[in-house]
Amino acid sequence: MPVGVPREDPVSARPRASVPPQSSGSHERTGTAVKDALTLLVIEDNLAGGRSVPEILDAAGGYLPGDPHRGASAERIRVRTARNLTEAERLLTDDVQCILLDLALTGAERAAPAGGDNAAAAAPGGSVATGELEILRHVLRLAPRHAVLALTDGADAERAAEAVRVGAQDYLFRDELDGRLLNRAIRYAVERKRADLAQRQLTESRLRAQENARLERGLLPTPLLSGSELHFAARYRPGRSRALLGGDFYDTVRTSDGTVHAMIGDVCGHGPDEAALGVELRIAWRALTFAGLCGDELLGTLQKVLDNERASDEIFATLCTVDIDPDGRRAGVCLAGHPSPLVAGAGGSVPRLLPYDYSGPPLGVVPNARWPRRQVELGRRWSLLMYTDGLIEGHVGEGRQRLGQDGMIDLVTGLMAQGVNGERLLDATMEDVRRLNGGELTDDVAVLLLDRR
């Protein structure tokens, strides 16, 4: 066979009297379950002579041990062989579960990539052991989700143990190798790798949950309303399309002059970077508010923070700020590309959107933009609902129609007509939106409610 042409020895395809013919990639037998074949990629040059790994497996029947019905449904091993890393990379397809690497590959057969993974072994006086571990490391980088077995000559237990420390699932000595031992080692290596990957996924999931909790504490703070007659409630529900928080955030504080300031915002996109940026904007808003800034001056400073902290010029944020006079009867509203708040007065008045005529652009879109402040009358008793666009972008029923602000107003009006208010109003509104959507919403939803009763 010409040098450089990969050899494939499908042991399971060799006819035997007790085993019916099999199709490529799976075993199909009349009256028995179909079971995917286990595929082993062997990287060896076998220059020392003796039996090759496929021959050893073939002598043992090519079965994984432990199945009492090995003649009917036992899993056989398909073998692919490669004589260097270049061939191995070409043969390493998704259906390969295990790699058996001969650490005794010669320098010429390794065919390492440019950069010289095996320079230590090839150089005069270089360490052979070091070269063997470098080729193992290269294979582990090439196949991070595959089980890897290391095959060594002799009985150097320390070198074999080092291979396991580097990342191999197990090691085998060539002079002790037989079919039964090899079969068992392959099966155990595959199962051990599966367990390792499952444990890694579990650990990553726990780390994501911890990170989510830290980000949520920053995005969704405790309001500072000591001394205010206003009642505060808020809800946040993450969207179903990802595991991480998005960029929805809100805050409410009362300054020393008795003014209550409320804010809700949304950084475009999802993930830890967007959530972290939302935390930064919220903290900056609180600090600037306590420093006496409001309206256009405050939003202009927040835009500078966004411009400096965002990872890309395409990142922007929408924001709604409300400052309520100490007597609670009037408020100033600034909109930066954000949906207008909903307000309902006393006496069963119909909820309405606050004027949107004076809205400015989202933060981070227009340099040197302006955000005018609109003064509105609230009255003696009122409820003010602030929300992110996730609340109004859900669908209605099985159609593709969006709920929209009109649909949200209808929901809130119906609930308030039944006497639902406060935290119950938030919970019922979010539940109705989810029900109309036919399940969890795609985007995050943050809702903030201020009441003067």
N, C-alpha and C positions, 0 to 999 in steps of 0.2 A: 504494500500500500504506500503511495507517495507520502513523503514527510509533509506534515502540516495539515493533512486531511483528517478531521475528527473521526474517531471510531465509535460506533454505538453498538452495544451488545444487549439487545432486549432479551434477557434471560427468560422472561415469561413467554416470549414468542417461540421458543424452541419446543418443537412437538414432543409430547410425552404420552405414553399410553393412557395414563390416568387423568390427564388434563385435556379437556377439549380445546380447540383453537380459540384464541382470544383476539379481540379487536384492539387496535392501537389506542392507548390512553385509558382504557377501562376494561374490566372483566365482565363479560356477558355470558351467562349460562342459563339454559332453560330451567325454569323452576327454582332458581336461586336469586338472591339479592345481588344487584350490581354494586360493585365496590371499586372505588378508584384505586389504581395501582400506585404503589410507592415507588418513586423514581430517585435513584442514587446517581450523583455525578462523582465519578472517580477521577482524580487528577494525579496521574502517575506515569512514569516513563518505563518502568519495569526493565531497566537495562541490566539488572543483576541476574536476570533469568528467573526460573522458578514459575510457580503458578501466579497468574494475575488475579486481581480481585474478582472479575467476572467469573473466572474459572472456579475460584473457591466457592462463590455463591452457587454456581451451577451444580457443583458437586454435592451441595447440601439441599438441592431441590429448589433453591431460590425463594423459600418461604420465610415468612416471619413466624417464629415459633409461638406456641401457646394456643393455637386454634385446634380444637379436637376434630374439626371437620375440614382439615387441610386439603383433602382430596376434592371437596365440593366448593368451598367458598373462602379458602385461605388466601391471604393477600400475598402475591408474589412480588418480587422486586425487579423493576426495570433498571438496567444499568447503562449509563453513558460514560464514555471514557474520553479524557482529554490529556494530551501530553505536555501542555504548557498552559499558562494563564490566559493567553490569547484565545486558544481553543475553548478553555473553560468559560470565559466570558460569553462566547458565542453560544455555548450549549446551556447556559444557566437561564432557563425559562421558568415561567411561573409554576409549572407542574413538578419542578424538582423540590423535594423536601429535605434532602440531606446531601452533604458534600463530604467525601473521604479524600483528604489531602495527604499525599505522600511527601513528608518533609525532606526526603532524600532526593528531590528533584535536582538535577545538575544545573549549573548556571546557564548553560545554553538552552535547556528545556524550559526554564522558568519564563523566558520571554517577557521580563518585567517591563512595565511602561517606562516612558522617558522620565528621568528623575532618579532612577537607580534605587528602587526599593531594596535590591539585593547587592548593593555596592560593597557592603562589608564582607559578604561571602566571596565576591568575585575578586576583590583586591588581594594582592599578595599579603600573606600573613593574616587575612581577615578571619573572623571567627565563623566556623561553619554553623555553630549553634545560633549565633546572632542572625545569620542569613536565613536559617530555617524559620525562626520566629518572625522575621520580616515578611517572608512569603505568606506565613499564616495570617499576619496582620492585614496583608493586602487582600487575601481571600475574605476575611471577616468584613473588611470595608466594602468589598464587592457584593457580598451577600449578607447584609445585616439581619435578615429575617429567616435565614436558613440554619439548620443544625449543621455543625461542622465537627468531623472526627479527624484527629491527627494520627497518621500512621508513621511510625519510626522504625528504623533498623536497630538491632541490639536490644539491650534492656536498660537504657539510661533513664531511670525513673525520675531523676531530677529534671531532665530536659522535657520529659513527657508531662510532668506536673506543671512546668512553666508554660507549656502550650495551653493547658487548661486555665491557668491564671491569665493568660493573654486573651482568652475568650472561647476556646474550643469547648464543646460539650463533653468530650472524653478523648482518650488516646488509646491506641492499640500498638502492640509490638508485632512486627511482621513475622518473626520466627515463632510466635505463639499463636498465629492466626489460623483459625479454622472456620468452617461455614457456620456452625452453630454460634460460636462466639461473635462472629461478625454480624449475623442476623440480629442477635440480641442487642448488640451495641448500637446498631442502626435504629432499631425500634426505640430504645431508651433515649437515644440522642434526640430523636424527633419529638418524643413526648416531653423531654426536659426543656427543649427549646420552646415548645408551645406553652408550657407552664411559665417559663421566664417571660415570654411576651405578654401573657395574660397578667402576670404580676406587674410588669412595667406599665401596662395600660391602666391597671388599677391605681398604681402610684401616681401616674400622670393625672388621672381623674381626680384623685384626692387633692393634688396640688392645684389643679384648676379650681376646684371648689373653694379651697382656702384663699386663692387669689381673688375669686369672685366675691367672697365675703369681705375681704379687705377693700376692694374697689367699691362695693355696695355701701360700706360704712362711709366712704368718702363722697359718693354720689348722693346719698340719701341721709342727710344729717338730722340731728335733733334740732327743732326750731328754737330760737331764742326769743320768746314772747313774754317774758316775765313782766307782770304789771299791765298787760293788755287785756281788754275785755273780749277780744276776738277769739273764736274757737278755730283750731287748726286740725286738719286731717290730711293724710296723703297715702297714696298707694303706688306700688311699682310692680309690674309684672314683666319678666323677660320674655322675649319672643321665642318661637319654637325653632327658628332656622339656624341657631348656633348654640354652643355651650357656654360662651362667654357673654358677659354683660355688654350692652351697647353704651351709647354716650348720653343717655337721658339723665338729667340732673335737676335738682331744685333746692331752694333754701328759703327761709323766712326768718327775719330778725326784726327787733324793735330797737330803735335808736333812742338816745337819751332825751330827745325832745318829744317822745311819745309817738313818732311816726312808725308805722309798721311797713316794712319793705318785703315784698315777695317776688320770687323769681323762679322761672322754669325754663329749661333749655334743652337742646338736643344737638350733639355733635354728629355730623354725617358719618355713616359707616358703623361697623361693629368690631369688637375685639378689644384687647387690653390697651392698645395705644389710644384708641378713641375714648375708652372709659377713663384712662388716666388723664387725658386732656380735659374731659368733662369735670373731673375732680379739681384740676388746676383752675378752671374757669369759675367753678363754684366758690372755691376758697378765695380767689381774687375778688369776686363780686362781694363776698362778705366783708373782706378787709376794706375795699374801696367804699362800701356803703357806710361802715362805721367811721371812715375818714371824712364823711360828709359829701361824697359825690353821688349824683343821681342823674337820671335822664341821659341826654346826649353825651355829657362829659364822661359819665361812667361807662357807657357802651363804647365810646371811642377808645378809652383806656383798655377795656377788655379786648377790643380788636387788636391792639398792640400786643397784648399777652398771647392771643391766638396766633398772630403772625410769627411771633418768636418761638413758640413752643410746638407748632404743628410740624408733622413729619413731611408734609407735601403741601404745595400751594393749592392743591385741589380740595383740601380739607376746609370745611366751613362749619359754622354753628348758627342755629336759630335761637332766639331768646325773646322772652316776654318778661318785662319788669313792671311791677305795680307798687306805688308808694301811697299809702292810705293815711290821710290826715289824722292827727291825734283825736279829733272828735268823731272819726269813723264815718263821716257823711260824704266825703269827696275823696277822689283818688286821681293820681297821675299815671298814665299808661304809656309805655314805650314798647314798640314791636320791632324786632329785627328779623323779618322774614318768618315770624312765628304765627301760628293760628291765634286768633283773637280770643280772649277769655269770655266766659259765659257768666252772666249775672242775672239773678232773680231777686226781685224785691219782695216786700211783705204783702199780705192780703191776697195771696194767690195770683200775683201778677205773672204773666208768661215770661219764662226765661228768654233772654235776648243776648246776642253777641255785642260786645263793646265795639265802638267804631274802629274800622280798619283803614280808614282813609289816610291816616298819617303814618302808615307803616314804612320803615326803612328796610334796606337790604340785609340779608344775613351777615353776620360777622365774618370777615375774611374774604368777601367777594369784591367789594368796591373800596379802593383806597380813599381815605379822607371822606368817608360817607358821613351823613348826618342822620340822626334818629330823633325826630321831633317828639315832644311829650304832649299827650292829649289829656286835658282835664275832663273828668266825668263825674256826674252826680250819682251817688249810690243810695242816699236816703237814710232813714233811721234804722231799718232792719233789712238785711240782704244776705245773699250767699254768692260767693265768687268762686267759679270753677276755672282753674288753669290746667292745661293738659298738653301733652306732646302729640304729634300727628299720628302716632300709632293707634290712638283711640278712634280716629275718624277714617283710617285707611283700610279697616277691615271690610269684608264683603257682606252682602245681605243675601242670605239663603244660598242656593246653589248657583246663582247667577254671578256675573262678574261686576255687578253694580257696587260701587263703594257706598259705605254708610254715609260719609260726608258730615259736614257740620249741621245740615238740616236734619239728618237722621238722628244725630246726637241730641239736638234740641228737642226733638219729639220724644226721645227716650227719657231725658231728664224731666221734661214737662209732665209726662205721664206718671213718673215716680213721685214727683213733688205733689202732684194732685192727690196721690194716695197717702200723703203725709210722711213720705220717706225723706229724711234729711241727715245731715252730718255724715258720719262714717258709714252708716247704712246706705246713704245715697251713693257714695263712692263704690261700695261693694256691689250694689245692685246694678249700677251703670256698667261697671266692668264685666259683670257676669252676663248682662244682656248683650253687650257688644260681642263677647266671646260666643254666646249662643247663636246670634244672628250670623256670625262668621262660620258657624259649623265646626268649631274647634278653636284651639289656641291661635292667637294672632301671630303673624309672621314677624312683625316689628315689636320692639319694646314699647311699653305703655307706662307713662308716669302721669299721675293726676294729683292735683293739690286743691284743697277746698278751704276757704276762709269764710266763716260765718259771723255775722253780728246780729244777735238775737235780742 
